[in-house]
Amino acid sequence: MTDYIERKAAFDAAQEHFCDSARTLEAIETLPAADVRPVVRGRWERIDGLDELDPRMRCSVCGSVETPLARHRFCPVCAADMKGGESDG
């Protein structure tokens, strides 16, 4: 699993614990920041009130409606991770 760190934390650690080399600090300062976002978890829920033969399901985060064959690991509308966890959205 990849670890993501803050640039300031790396800069401070290098300054306090490793060395005072201006080149080392400059190299850390120019590292690209990780492009990350919080994970939103959802689940596919049966739509209340539909006929028992109607297989459509709804995203618990955004309400997007999908059929069982089209259900994805991620909601195609809001990108919620559909591993069956509780909705954080």
C-alpha positions as CSV (number, residue, x, y, z in Angstrom):
1,M,0.0,0.0,0.0
2,T,1.3,3.4,-0.9
3,D,1.9,6.0,1.9
4,Y,1.1,9.6,1.2
5,I,2.9,12.3,3.1
6,E,2.7,16.1,3.4
7,R,5.5,18.0,1.9
8,K,5.9,20.1,5.1
9,A,6.2,17.0,7.2
10,A,9.0,15.7,4.9
11,F,10.7,19.1,4.9
12,D,10.6,19.3,8.7
13,A,11.8,15.8,9.2
14,A,14.8,16.3,6.9
15,Q,15.6,19.5,8.6
16,E,15.4,18.1,12.1
17,H,16.7,14.5,11.7
18,F,18.7,13.9,8.6
19,C,20.8,16.9,7.5
20,D,20.9,20.6,6.9
21,S,21.9,20.3,3.3
22,A,20.3,23.0,1.3
23,R,20.2,20.7,-1.7
24,T,18.3,18.0,0.2
25,L,15.7,20.4,1.5
26,E,15.3,21.9,-2.0
27,A,14.8,18.5,-3.5
28,I,12.0,17.7,-1.0
29,E,10.4,21.1,-1.5
30,T,10.1,20.4,-5.2
31,L,8.5,17.0,-4.9
32,P,5.1,16.8,-6.6
33,A,2.2,16.6,-4.2
34,A,0.1,13.5,-4.3
35,D,-3.3,14.0,-6.1
36,V,-5.6,12.2,-3.6
37,R,-9.1,12.6,-2.4
38,P,-11.2,11.1,0.5
39,V,-12.8,7.8,-0.2
40,V,-16.6,7.9,-0.3
41,R,-18.2,4.5,0.4
42,G,-21.6,3.5,-0.7
43,R,-23.7,0.4,-1.4
44,W,-26.3,-0.6,-3.9
45,E,-29.8,-0.5,-2.3
46,R,-33.0,-2.0,-3.5
47,I,-35.5,0.7,-4.5
48,D,-38.6,0.6,-2.3
49,G,-42.0,0.5,-4.0
50,L,-40.8,-1.2,-7.2
51,D,-42.3,-4.4,-8.5
52,E,-40.4,-7.5,-7.2
53,L,-39.4,-8.3,-10.8
54,D,-37.8,-4.8,-11.3
55,P,-34.1,-5.5,-10.5
56,R,-33.0,-1.8,-10.4
57,M,-30.8,-0.7,-7.5
58,R,-29.9,2.8,-6.2
59,C,-26.6,4.2,-5.1
60,S,-26.8,5.0,-1.4
61,V,-24.7,8.2,-1.9
62,C,-26.1,10.0,-4.9
63,G,-29.3,8.0,-5.9
64,S,-28.1,6.9,-9.3
65,V,-30.2,4.0,-10.5
66,E,-28.5,0.9,-12.1
67,T,-29.6,-2.6,-13.1
68,P,-27.9,-5.6,-11.4
69,L,-26.0,-6.4,-14.6
70,A,-24.8,-2.8,-14.9
71,R,-23.8,-2.4,-11.2
72,H,-20.2,-1.4,-10.9
73,R,-17.6,-1.5,-8.2
74,F,-17.8,2.3,-8.3
75,C,-20.9,4.4,-8.9
76,P,-20.6,5.7,-12.5
77,V,-22.2,9.1,-11.4
78,C,-20.5,10.0,-8.0
79,A,-17.6,7.5,-8.0
80,A,-18.5,6.1,-4.6
81,D,-16.7,2.9,-3.8
82,M,-19.4,0.2,-3.7
83,K,-17.7,-2.4,-1.5
84,G,-20.9,-2.7,0.6
85,G,-19.8,-0.3,3.3
86,E,-21.8,2.5,4.9
87,S,-22.4,5.7,3.0
88,D,-20.1,8.5,4.0
89,G,-21.5,10.9,1.5
